[in-house]
Amino acid sequence: MRLIPSNLPSRITVGFSKGKGRGVFATKRIFVDEIIEKAPVLLVPREQVEILANTFLGSYMFNSDNRKHVVIGLGLTSMLNHDEDPNAEFFIVGDNITIKAKRGISAGAEITINYGWDPMDSSLKKRDL
């Protein structure tokens, strides 16, 4: 695994997200296309997706940007909540994830991504995992 230096300025924090539990929030304004976070991911083997989906880790899995893999983000990426119209997007290269702002995010706003499935639907078939 390649190490990713943690040289990004501290612009994010974990806080309470109403109705969702914990979430990631901007502590300073984040501009469009600005990198928010870089972290490793765990690539979930296809034969283990259904097993993990039925555990608490199922809530932390999401489809990779190319939909070829199911991943669990490490670092603060695991605390990002889902939104159908997210303000951030992610890119996975190898076993690393980069979170980037899709639009400007004001200080105090929650940072969200689209998981590639509806987190309120526990059906694997509907998740397209």
DOROVO-855915 format. One record per residue: z, x, y of N, C-alpha, C, O in turn. Coordinates in steps of 0.05 Angstrom, whole numbers, padded with zeros to 5 digits, always signed. Layout:
BEGIN
ZXYZXYZXYZXY
...
This chain:
BEGIN
+00000+00017-00024+00000+00000+00000+00000+00018+00025+00015+00037+00026
-00016+00011+00044-00018+00026+00069+00004+00016+00088+00007-00008+00091
+00018+00034+00101+00039+00026+00120+00027+00019+00146+00008+00031+00155
+00038-00001+00159+00029-00010+00186+00051-00002+00206+00073-00012+00203
+00044+00015+00225+00065+00022+00244+00074-00003+00261+00057-00019+00268
+00099-00004+00266+00109-00027+00282+00111-00018+00311+00133-00014+00321
+00089-00017+00324+00088-00008+00352+00081-00031+00371+00074-00026+00394
+00081-00056+00361+00075-00078+00378+00099-00084+00396+00122-00083+00386
+00095-00091+00421+00117-00098+00438+00131-00123+00428+00119-00140+00415
+00157-00124+00433+00173-00147+00424+00167-00171+00442+00179-00174+00463
+00148-00188+00432+00141-00212+00447+00147-00237+00432+00141-00259+00441
+00159-00234+00409+00164-00258+00392+00193-00257+00381+00205-00236+00378
+00203-00281+00375+00229-00283+00364+00230-00307+00345+00212-00325+00347
+00249-00309+00327+00253-00332+00310+00273-00351+00323+00293-00342+00333
+00266-00376+00323+00284-00396+00334+00281-00422+00319+00267-00424+00299
+00295-00443+00328+00294-00469+00315+00270-00485+00325+00265-00487+00349
+00256-00496+00306+00233-00513+00311+00239-00542+00302+00243-00547+00279
+00240-00560+00321+00248-00587+00315+00231-00599+00293+00206-00600+00294
+00244-00609+00272+00230-00621+00249+00219-00602+00229+00208-00610+00209
+00220-00576+00235+00208-00556+00217+00227-00534+00208+00220-00519+00190
+00250-00533+00220+00269-00511+00213+00264-00487+00231+00263-00490+00256
+00262-00464+00219+00257-00440+00235+00227-00438+00243+00210-00448+00229
+00222-00424+00265+00195-00419+00274+00194-00394+00290+00215-00383+00297
+00170-00386+00297+00167-00362+00314+00158-00371+00342+00141-00388+00345
+00171-00359+00362+00167-00367+00390+00160-00342+00407+00169-00320+00402
+00144-00347+00427+00137-00325+00446+00160-00321+00465+00171-00340+00476
+00167-00296+00469+00188-00289+00489+00175-00282+00516+00188-00282+00537
+00149-00275+00515+00133-00268+00539+00106-00281+00535+00098-00288+00513
+00091-00285+00557+00064-00296+00555+00047-00278+00537+00048-00254+00538
+00032-00292+00520+00013-00278+00502-00015-00288+00510-00020-00312+00512
-00033-00269+00513-00060-00276+00522-00079-00280+00499-00074-00271+00477
-00101-00295+00504-00121-00301+00484-00130-00274+00471-00135-00255+00485
-00134-00274+00445-00143-00251+00429-00123-00228+00427-00129-00208+00416
-00099-00232+00438-00079-00211+00437-00066-00212+00409-00061-00233+00398
-00062-00188+00397-00049-00186+00371-00019-00192+00375-00006-00180+00391
-00009-00210+00358+00018-00219+00360+00036-00204+00339+00058-00197+00345
+00025-00201+00315+00040-00189+00293+00021-00177+00273-00001-00187+00268
+00030-00155+00261+00016-00143+00238+00038-00138+00217+00059-00128+00223
+00031-00146+00192+00051-00144+00171+00037-00143+00144+00014-00151+00141
+00051-00134+00123+00040-00135+00096+00041-00164+00086+00056-00180+00096
+00025-00169+00065+00026-00195+00051+00028-00190+00021+00021-00168+00012
+00038-00209+00008+00038-00209-00022+00015-00226-00031+00014-00250-00024
-00004-00215-00046-00026-00230-00057-00016-00243-00083-00008-00229-00101
-00016-00270-00083-00006-00284-00106-00028-00286-00128-00050-00296-00122
-00023-00275-00152-00043-00278-00173-00049-00307-00178-00031-00324-00179
-00075-00314-00182-00083-00342-00186-00067-00356-00208-00060-00379-00206
-00062-00341-00230-00048-00354-00252-00018-00360-00246-00005-00373-00261
-00008-00350-00223+00020-00355-00216+00023-00374-00193+00045-00381-00185
+00001-00383-00181+00002-00401-00157+00016-00427-00164+00035-00434-00149
+00009-00440-00185+00021-00466-00192+00051-00462-00198+00067-00479-00190
+00058-00441-00212+00086-00436-00218+00102-00432-00192+00123-00445-00188
+00092-00415-00174+00106-00410-00149+00106-00434-00130+00125-00438-00115
+00085-00450-00132+00084-00474-00114+00107-00493-00120+00114-00508-00102
+00118-00492-00143+00139-00510-00151+00167-00498-00146+00187-00508-00155
+00168-00475-00131+00193-00462-00124+00195-00463-00094+00177-00472-00080
+00217-00453-00083+00220-00452-00054+00199-00434-00041+00193-00437-00018
+00188-00415-00056+00167-00398-00045+00141-00413-00040+00124-00403-00024
+00138-00436-00052+00114-00452-00048+00111-00460-00018+00088-00463-00009
+00133-00462-00004+00132-00469+00025+00122-00445+00042+00115-00449+00065
+00121-00421+00030+00114-00398+00045+00086-00388+00038+00077-00367+00049
+00072-00401+00020+00045-00393+00012+00024-00406+00030+00028-00429+00038
+00003-00391+00035-00020-00403+00048-00045-00389+00039-00045-00367+00029
-00068-00403+00043-00094-00393+00036-00101-00370+00054-00095-00371+00078
-00114-00349+00044-00123-00327+00061-00146-00338+00078-00157-00359+00073
-00153-00323+00099-00173-00331+00118-00200-00336+00104-00216-00352+00114
-00206-00322+00082-00231-00327+00068-00228-00346+00045-00247-00351+00030
-00204-00356+00041-00196-00376+00021-00200-00366-00008-00201-00381-00026
-00202-00339-00011-00205-00328-00038-00177-00322-00050-00176-00318-00075
-00157-00320-00034-00130-00313-00044-00109-00332-00033-00113-00345-00012
-00087-00333-00047-00063-00346-00036-00044-00323-00030-00040-00305-00047
-00032-00324-00007-00015-00302+00002+00013-00312+00011+00016-00335+00018
+00032-00294+00011+00058-00298+00024+00060-00276+00044+00061-00253+00038
+00062-00284+00070+00064-00264+00091+00093-00253+00093+00112-00268+00089
+00095-00228+00099+00121-00215+00103+00125-00211+00133+00108-00220+00149
+00147-00199+00140+00152-00197+00169+00157-00225+00181+00165-00243+00166
+00152-00228+00206+00156-00254+00219+00134-00273+00212+00136-00297+00218
+00113-00264+00199+00091-00282+00191+00101-00304+00172+00090-00326+00171
+00122-00298+00157+00132-00318+00138+00146-00341+00152+00152-00362+00140
+00152-00338+00178+00166-00358+00193+00147-00375+00210+00156-00393+00224
+00122-00368+00210+00102-00384+00226+00098-00411+00214+00095-00414+00190
+00100-00432+00231+00096-00459+00221+00066-00467+00223+00051-00455+00238
+00060-00488+00208+00033-00499+00206+00027-00518+00230+00045-00531+00239
+00003-00518+00239-00007-00538+00258-00036-00542+00253-00051-00523+00248
-00045-00567+00255-00074-00573+00252-00090-00561+00275-00114-00555+00271
-00078-00558+00298-00090-00545+00321-00073-00521+00330-00060-00522+00350
-00073-00500+00314-00055-00477+00319-00064-00461+00343-00087-00462+00351
-00044-00447+00355-00050-00430+00378-00055-00401+00369-00060-00384+00386
-00053-00396+00343-00057-00369+00333-00074-00371+00307-00075-00392+00294
-00087-00349+00300-00102-00348+00275-00095-00322+00261-00083-00304+00273
-00103-00320+00236-00096-00296+00221-00120-00285+00206-00139-00299+00200
-00119-00259+00201-00139-00245+00187-00126-00227+00166-00106-00213+00172
-00136-00228+00142-00124-00211+00121-00145-00190+00112-00167-00197+00105
-00136-00166+00113-00153-00143+00104-00136-00129+00083-00115-00117+00089
-00145-00129+00058-00130-00117+00036-00104-00132+00033-00104-00156+00027
-00082-00118+00035-00056-00131+00032-00040-00131+00058-00016-00129+00059
-00055-00134+00081-00043-00135+00107-00054-00159+00123-00076-00168+00119
-00037-00170+00140-00044-00193+00156-00041-00186+00186-00023-00172+00194
-00060-00196+00202-00058-00193+00231-00058-00221+00242-00076-00237+00236
-00039-00227+00260-00038-00253+00274-00047-00248+00302-00038-00230+00316
-00066-00265+00311-00078-00261+00337-00078-00288+00352-00082-00309+00340
-00074-00288+00378-00074-00312+00394-00102-00324+00397-00121-00310+00404
-00105-00350+00390-00131-00364+00394-00134-00372+00423-00157-00375+00432
-00112-00376+00436-00112-00384+00465-00087-00373+00477-00069-00362+00462
-00084-00375+00503-00060-00365+00516-00035-00381+00506-00036-00405+00501
-00013-00366+00503+00012-00378+00493+00033-00372+00514+00039-00348+00519
+00046-00392+00525+00066-00387+00545+00092-00379+00533+00098-00385+00510
+00108-00365+00549+00135-00357+00540+00151-00382+00533+00151-00402+00547
+00164-00381+00510+00180-00404+00500+00165-00422+00481+00177-00438+00467
+00138-00419+00480+00122-00437+00462+00124-00427+00434+00126-00403+00428
+00122-00446+00415+00122-00439+00387+00094-00428+00380+00074-00439+00389
+00093-00408+00363+00068-00397+00354+00062-00409+00326+00079-00408+00309
+00038-00421+00323+00032-00434+00298+00005-00424+00287-00012-00414+00302
+00002-00428+00261-00024-00422+00247-00031-00446+00230-00014-00464+00226
-00055-00447+00220-00063-00467+00200-00061-00455+00173-00074-00435+00167
-00045-00466+00155-00040-00456+00128-00064-00458+00110-00066-00444+00089
-00083-00475+00117-00106-00480+00099-00100-00503+00079-00116-00508+00062
-00077-00516+00082-00069-00539+00067-00048-00554+00082-00035-00543+00100
-00044-00579+00075-00024-00595+00088+00004-00590+00076+00009-00597+00053
+00022-00577+00091+00048-00571+00080+00065-00595+00073+00085-00592+00059
+00058-00618+00082+00073-00642+00076+00064-00654+00049+00077-00672+00038
+00042-00644+00038+00031-00654+00013+00037-00633-00008+00026-00611-00007
+00053-00640-00028+00061-00621-00048+00040-00619-00071+00044-00603-00089
+00019-00634-00070+00000-00634-00091-00018-00609-00090-00031-00604-00070
-00018-00593-00111-00035-00569-00111-00064-00576-00109-00079-00561-00096
-00072-00598-00121-00100-00605-00121-00109-00610-00092-00131-00602-00084
-00092-00624-00076-00099-00630-00048-00097-00605-00031-00109-00604-00009
-00081-00585-00039-00077-00561-00024-00102-00543-00026-00106-00526-00008
-00118-00546-00047-00141-00530-00051-00133-00500-00054-00148-00483-00045
-00111-00495-00067-00102-00468-00071-00116-00456-00095-00111-00433-00102
